Structure formats: structure tokens, C-alpha cells
């Protein structure tokens, strides 16, 4: 693993994406829909080719159910 938190899908309406060509790579950046802060990246290498959202844990707030 990468050490980053990985998710299969985001909360509906919570994120936006845009191409990221930084550091000589081609990736898809994930941003918070409201604030626009960088959350991480999404890759298409999850189970059965599904999306894998790699999200920086420091940007998340965990809320007990």
C-alpha cells in the first residue's frame, strides 16, 4: 500500500476533480467542492479497474456515527 487512506467513491457533491500535470506526471487531482483545497488524487487502479481515491488524512474530519 501507499500509506494514504484509500476510498472507492467520494461523498456525493463533496469533491471536484481536475487534471494535474505537476512533477512530470499525469494524474487527476481531487479537491474539496466548497473550499477548493487539495485532498489527494484519484487513480483507476482499484479493484476491477474501479477508482481509488487516495486522500490525505490530515484534511479529513472523522465524525462518530
MOPAC internal coordinates of N, CA, C and O (Angstrom, degrees):
PM7 1SCF
backbone

  N    0.0000 0     0.00 0     0.00 0    0    0    0
  C    1.4417 1     0.00 0     0.00 0    1    0    0
  C    1.5216 1   111.13 1     0.00 0    2    1    0
  O    1.2310 1   121.66 1    -6.98 1    3    2    1
  N    1.2876 1   114.43 1   173.02 1    3    2    1
  C    1.4602 1   121.47 1  -176.55 1    5    3    2
  C    1.5188 1   112.97 1   -93.69 1    6    5    3
  O    1.2310 1   120.05 1   161.94 1    7    6    5
  N    1.3251 1   117.50 1   -18.06 1    7    6    5
  C    1.4550 1   121.17 1  -173.83 1    9    7    6
  C    1.5172 1   112.25 1    92.02 1   10    9    7
  O    1.2310 1   120.39 1   167.24 1   11   10    9
  N    1.3255 1   116.86 1   -12.76 1   11   10    9
  C    1.4657 1   121.69 1   177.24 1   13   11   10
  C    1.5218 1   108.85 1   -88.00 1   14   13   11
  O    1.2310 1   120.71 1   -31.57 1   15   14   13
  N    1.3321 1   116.25 1   148.43 1   15   14   13
  C    1.4577 1   119.92 1   173.92 1   17   15   14
  C    1.5183 1   108.59 1   -64.82 1   18   17   15
  O    1.2310 1   120.26 1   -42.31 1   19   18   17
  N    1.3235 1   117.10 1   137.69 1   19   18   17
  C    1.4616 1   121.25 1   179.54 1   21   19   18
  C    1.5139 1   110.09 1  -123.14 1   22   21   19
  O    1.2310 1   121.34 1   -41.77 1   23   22   21
  N    1.3237 1   115.05 1   138.23 1   23   22   21
  C    1.4581 1   122.33 1  -179.73 1   25   23   22
  C    1.5196 1   108.93 1  -131.93 1   26   25   23
  O    1.2310 1   120.55 1   -26.06 1   27   26   25
  N    1.3340 1   116.55 1   153.94 1   27   26   25
  C    1.4629 1   121.10 1   178.67 1   29   27   26
  C    1.5148 1   113.00 1   -83.79 1   30   29   27
  O    1.2310 1   120.46 1   147.91 1   31   30   29
  N    1.3379 1   116.72 1   -32.09 1   31   30   29
  C    1.4650 1   119.42 1  -179.98 1   33   31   30
  C    1.5217 1   109.34 1  -154.48 1   34   33   31
  O    1.2310 1   120.54 1   -28.90 1   35   34   33
  N    1.3327 1   116.58 1   151.10 1   35   34   33
  C    1.4694 1   120.21 1   179.49 1   37   35   34
  C    1.5215 1   111.20 1   -85.42 1   38   37   35
  O    1.2310 1   120.63 1   -12.48 1   39   38   37
  N    1.3110 1   116.40 1   167.52 1   39   38   37
  C    1.4620 1   121.70 1   171.56 1   41   39   38
  C    1.5296 1   106.55 1   -65.80 1   42   41   39
  O    1.2310 1   120.22 1   -47.51 1   43   42   41
  N    1.3195 1   117.18 1   132.49 1   43   42   41
  C    1.4624 1   122.05 1  -178.39 1   45   43   42
  C    1.5235 1   111.46 1   -52.83 1   46   45   43
  O    1.2310 1   120.85 1   -53.77 1   47   46   45
  N    1.3286 1   115.98 1   126.23 1   47   46   45
  C    1.4567 1   121.94 1   177.69 1   49   47   46
  C    1.5138 1   115.56 1    80.36 1   50   49   47
  O    1.2310 1   119.76 1   179.74 1   51   50   49
  N    1.3356 1   118.06 1    -0.26 1   51   50   49
  C    1.4684 1   120.88 1  -175.13 1   53   51   50
  C    1.5231 1   114.03 1   -86.94 1   54   53   51
  O    1.2310 1   120.19 1   157.53 1   55   54   53
  N    1.3367 1   117.25 1   -22.47 1   55   54   53
  C    1.4635 1   119.52 1  -175.82 1   57   55   54
  C    1.5237 1   111.90 1  -132.66 1   58   57   55
  O    1.2310 1   121.68 1   -19.82 1   59   58   57
  N    1.3212 1   114.39 1   160.18 1   59   58   57
  C    1.4575 1   122.69 1   168.89 1   61   59   58
  C    1.5186 1   106.66 1  -127.14 1   62   61   59
  O    1.2310 1   120.56 1   -14.50 1   63   62   61
  N    1.3174 1   116.53 1   165.50 1   63   62   61
  C    1.4614 1   120.58 1   178.22 1   65   63   62
  C    1.5223 1   109.75 1  -131.05 1   66   65   63
  O    1.2310 1   121.50 1   -21.85 1   67   66   65
  N    1.3278 1   114.73 1   158.15 1   67   66   65
  C    1.4642 1   120.71 1   174.44 1   69   67   66
  C    1.5239 1   108.26 1  -155.71 1   70   69   67
  O    1.2310 1   120.39 1   -25.33 1   71   70   69
  N    1.3241 1   116.86 1   154.67 1   71   70   69
  C    1.4624 1   119.69 1   177.55 1   73   71   70
  C    1.5267 1   110.61 1   -62.63 1   74   73   71
  O    1.2310 1   121.05 1   -36.50 1   75   74   73
  N    1.3260 1   115.60 1   143.50 1   75   74   73
  C    1.4642 1   122.44 1   179.15 1   77   75   74
  C    1.5268 1   107.53 1  -128.89 1   78   77   75
  O    1.2310 1   120.58 1   -67.21 1   79   78   77
  N    1.3175 1   116.50 1   112.79 1   79   78   77
  C    1.4622 1   122.09 1  -178.81 1   81   79   78
  C    1.5239 1   112.09 1  -106.97 1   82   81   79
  O    1.2310 1   119.97 1  -162.74 1   83   82   81
  N    1.3179 1   117.66 1    17.26 1   83   82   81
  C    1.4632 1   121.14 1  -177.75 1   85   83   82
  C    1.5304 1   111.68 1   -72.19 1   86   85   83
  O    1.2310 1   120.91 1   -21.38 1   87   86   85
  N    1.3085 1   115.87 1   158.62 1   87   86   85
  C    1.4675 1   124.04 1   175.09 1   89   87   86
  C    1.5266 1   112.86 1    58.87 1   90   89   87
  O    1.2310 1   120.14 1  -152.92 1   91   90   89
  N    1.3457 1   117.33 1    27.08 1   91   90   89
  C    1.4582 1   121.22 1   177.66 1   93   91   90
  C    1.5145 1   114.44 1    70.78 1   94   93   91
  O    1.2310 1   120.20 1  -161.19 1   95   94   93
  N    1.3377 1   117.22 1    18.81 1   95   94   93
  C    1.4625 1   121.58 1  -179.50 1   97   95   94
  C    1.5255 1   110.07 1  -119.53 1   98   97   95
  O    1.2310 1   121.05 1   -17.27 1   99   98   97
  N    1.3274 1   115.60 1   162.73 1   99   98   97
  C    1.4573 1   121.56 1   172.91 1  101   99   98
  C    1.5213 1   106.54 1  -115.70 1  102  101   99
  O    1.2310 1   120.95 1   -67.04 1  103  102  101
  N    1.3376 1   115.78 1   112.96 1  103  102  101
  C    1.4660 1   121.09 1  -178.26 1  105  103  102
  C    1.5173 1   108.91 1  -138.27 1  106  105  103
  O    1.2310 1   120.94 1    -5.19 1  107  106  105
  N    1.3281 1   115.81 1   174.81 1  107  106  105
  C    1.4586 1   121.56 1   173.87 1  109  107  106
  C    1.5173 1   107.73 1  -114.47 1  110  109  107
  O    1.2310 1   120.90 1   -63.51 1  111  110  109
  N    1.3204 1   115.88 1   116.49 1  111  110  109
  C    1.4631 1   122.12 1  -179.96 1  113  111  110
  C    1.5219 1   109.95 1   -81.54 1  114  113  111
  O    1.2310 1   120.55 1   -37.91 1  115  114  113
  N    1.3283 1   116.56 1   142.09 1  115  114  113
  C    1.4621 1   122.98 1   175.81 1  117  115  114
  C    1.5252 1   107.64 1  -108.31 1  118  117  115
  O    1.2310 1   121.03 1   -51.37 1  119  118  117
  N    1.3426 1   115.63 1   128.63 1  119  118  117
  C    1.4650 1   121.90 1  -178.75 1  121  119  118
  C    1.5217 1   109.87 1  -124.89 1  122  121  119
  O    1.2310 1   120.50 1   -28.27 1  123  122  121
  N    1.3325 1   116.64 1   151.73 1  123  122  121
  C    1.4640 1   121.04 1   174.12 1  125  123  122
  C    1.5251 1   107.95 1   -67.33 1  126  125  123
  O    1.2310 1   120.17 1   -48.16 1  127  126  125
  N    1.3245 1   117.28 1   131.84 1  127  126  125
  C    1.4629 1   121.49 1  -176.50 1  129  127  126
  C    1.5236 1   112.57 1   -62.38 1  130  129  127
  O    1.2310 1   119.78 1   142.56 1  131  130  129
  N    1.3234 1   118.02 1   -37.44 1  131  130  129
  C    1.4677 1   120.61 1  -176.05 1  133  131  130
  C    1.5242 1   111.90 1   -83.03 1  134  133  131
  O    1.2310 1   119.96 1   129.59 1  135  134  133
  N    1.3237 1   117.69 1   -50.41 1  135  134  133
  C    1.4707 1   120.28 1  -173.99 1  137  135  134
  C    1.5220 1   113.95 1   -92.76 1  138  137  135
  O    1.2310 1   120.03 1   157.14 1  139  138  137
  N    1.3281 1   117.56 1   -22.86 1  139  138  137
  C    1.4569 1   121.00 1  -177.81 1  141  139  138
  C    1.5154 1   114.76 1    79.64 1  142  141  139
  O    1.2310 1   119.93 1  -171.99 1  143  142  141
  N    1.3536 1   117.73 1     8.01 1  143  142  141
  C    1.4647 1   118.83 1  -179.72 1  145  143  142
  C    1.5293 1   110.72 1   -71.76 1  146  145  143
  O    1.2310 1   121.34 1   -27.91 1  147  146  145
  N    1.3183 1   115.05 1   152.09 1  147  146  145
  C    1.4636 1   122.28 1   178.09 1  149  147  146
  C    1.5251 1   109.30 1   -69.38 1  150  149  147
  O    1.2310 1   120.86 1   -52.82 1  151  150  149
  N    1.3348 1   115.96 1   127.18 1  151  150  149
  C    1.4622 1   120.83 1   178.02 1  153  151  150
  C    1.5239 1   111.94 1  -107.13 1  154  153  151
  O    1.2310 1   120.35 1   149.69 1  155  154  153
  N    1.3146 1   116.94 1   -30.31 1  155  154  153
  C    1.4545 1   121.31 1  -176.57 1  157  155  154
  C    1.5145 1   110.15 1   157.29 1  158  157  155
  O    1.2310 1   120.87 1    33.06 1  159  158  157
  N    1.3463 1   115.93 1  -146.94 1  159  158  157
  C    1.4607 1   121.23 1  -179.30 1  161  159  158
  C    1.5229 1   109.46 1  -138.89 1  162  161  159
  O    1.2310 1   120.91 1   -21.37 1  163  162  161
  N    1.3203 1   115.87 1   158.63 1  163  162  161
  C    1.4591 1   121.23 1   174.98 1  165  163  162
  C    1.5276 1   107.80 1  -118.25 1  166  165  163
  O    1.2310 1   121.29 1   -44.03 1  167  166  165
  N    1.3316 1   115.15 1   135.97 1  167  166  165
  C    1.4600 1   122.29 1  -179.57 1  169  167  166
  C    1.5258 1   108.27 1  -124.77 1  170  169  167
  O    1.2310 1   120.43 1   -26.79 1  171  170  169
  N    1.3202 1   116.79 1   153.21 1  171  170  169
  C    1.4695 1   120.90 1   179.85 1  173  171  170
  C    1.5216 1   111.12 1   -98.52 1  174  173  171
  O    1.2310 1   120.47 1  -135.71 1  175  174  173
  N    1.3166 1   116.71 1    44.29 1  175  174  173
  C    1.4615 1   120.51 1  -179.37 1  177  175  174
  C    1.5279 1   112.36 1  -122.47 1  178  177  175
  O    1.2310 1   120.79 1  -154.77 1  179  178  177
  N    1.3255 1   116.09 1    25.23 1  179  178  177
  C    1.4616 1   120.80 1   176.13 1  181  179  178
  C    1.5201 1   110.51 1   -76.01 1  182  181  179
  O    1.2310 1   119.97 1     4.27 1  183  182  181
  N    1.3258 1   117.66 1  -175.73 1  183  182  181
  C    1.4642 1   121.20 1   178.85 1  185  183  182
  C    1.5248 1   111.68 1   -53.98 1  186  185  183
  O    1.2310 1   120.54 1   -49.79 1  187  186  185
  N    1.3218 1   116.57 1   130.21 1  187  186  185
  C    1.4689 1   123.25 1   179.18 1  189  187  186
  C    1.5209 1   112.51 1    56.92 1  190  189  187
  O    1.2310 1   119.79 1  -147.38 1  191  190  189
  N    1.3353 1   118.00 1    32.62 1  191  190  189
  C    1.4587 1   121.97 1   178.17 1  193  191  190
  C    1.5121 1   114.97 1    76.48 1  194  193  191
  O    1.2310 1   120.62 1  -167.40 1  195  194  193
  N    1.3267 1   116.42 1    12.60 1  195  194  193
  C    1.4701 1   120.24 1  -179.95 1  197  195  194
  C    1.5289 1   110.15 1   -77.00 1  198  197  195
  O    1.2310 1   120.20 1   -16.44 1  199  198  197
  N    1.3402 1   117.21 1   163.56 1  199  198  197
  C    1.4648 1   119.96 1   178.88 1  201  199  198
  C    1.5302 1   112.10 1   -65.06 1  202  201  199
  O    1.2310 1   121.37 1   -33.55 1  203  202  201
  N    1.3376 1   114.98 1   146.45 1  203  202  201
  C    1.4674 1   122.01 1   173.85 1  205  203  202
  C    1.5225 1   106.36 1  -125.78 1  206  205  203
  O    1.2310 1   120.79 1   -72.50 1  207  206  205
  N    1.3225 1   116.09 1   107.50 1  207  206  205
  C    1.4603 1   122.20 1   179.80 1  209  207  206
  C    1.5165 1   108.44 1   -87.46 1  210  209  207
  O    1.2310 1   119.96 1   -68.79 1  211  210  209
  N    1.3370 1   117.68 1   111.21 1  211  210  209
  C    1.4658 1   123.01 1   176.84 1  213  211  210
  C    1.5187 1   107.33 1   -95.05 1  214  213  211
  O    1.2310 1   120.72 1   -69.14 1  215  214  213
  N    1.3151 1   116.24 1   110.86 1  215  214  213
  C    1.4569 1   121.86 1  -171.74 1  217  215  214
  C    1.5267 1   110.36 1  -117.75 1  218  217  215
  O    1.2310 1   120.82 1   -44.70 1  219  218  217
  N    1.3212 1   116.04 1   135.30 1  219  218  217
  C    1.4576 1   123.28 1   178.41 1  221  219  218
  C    1.5330 1   109.02 1   -68.98 1  222  221  219
  O    1.2310 1   120.04 1   -60.21 1  223  222  221
  N    1.3171 1   117.52 1   119.79 1  223  222  221
  C    1.4692 1   122.00 1  -175.98 1  225  223  222
  C    1.5238 1   113.24 1   -61.10 1  226  225  223
  O    1.2310 1   119.80 1   153.84 1  227  226  225
  N    1.3306 1   117.98 1   -26.16 1  227  226  225
  C    1.4660 1   119.55 1  -177.33 1  229  227  226
  C    1.5209 1   113.00 1   -70.66 1  230  229  227
  O    1.2310 1   119.76 1   167.56 1  231  230  229
  N    1.3286 1   118.06 1   -12.44 1  231  230  229
  C    1.4684 1   120.52 1   179.92 1  233  231  230
  C    1.5277 1   112.40 1   -97.07 1  234  233  231
  O    1.2310 1   120.35 1   179.06 1  235  234  233
  N    1.3250 1   116.93 1    -0.94 1  235  234  233
  C    1.4620 1   120.80 1  -177.03 1  237  235  234
  C    1.5199 1   111.96 1  -100.69 1  238  237  235
  O    1.2310 1   121.36 1   -31.09 1  239  238  237
  N    1.3087 1   114.99 1   148.91 1  239  238  237
  C    1.4642 1   121.45 1   172.31 1  241  239  238
  C    1.5201 1   106.80 1  -117.42 1  242  241  239
  O    1.2310 1   120.38 1   -61.22 1  243  242  241
  N    1.3148 1   116.87 1   118.78 1  243  242  241
  C    1.4516 1   120.82 1  -179.31 1  245  243  242
  C    1.5182 1   109.57 1   -88.86 1  246  245  243
  O    1.2310 1   121.02 1   -51.71 1  247  246  245
  N    1.3172 1   115.65 1   128.29 1  247  246  245
  C    1.4583 1   122.40 1  -177.84 1  249  247  246
  C    1.5252 1   107.71 1  -117.88 1  250  249  247
  O    1.2310 1   120.49 1   -57.37 1  251  250  249
  N    1.3192 1   116.67 1   122.63 1  251  250  249
  C    1.4671 1   120.57 1   178.68 1  253  251  250
  C    1.5173 1   110.02 1   -64.66 1  254  253  251
  O    1.2310 1   120.98 1   -36.30 1  255  254  253
  N    1.3129 1   115.73 1   143.70 1  255  254  253
  C    1.4681 1   120.43 1   178.97 1  257  255  254
  C    1.4971 1   110.74 1   -85.43 1  258  257  255
  O    1.2310 1   120.10 1   180.00 1  259  258  257

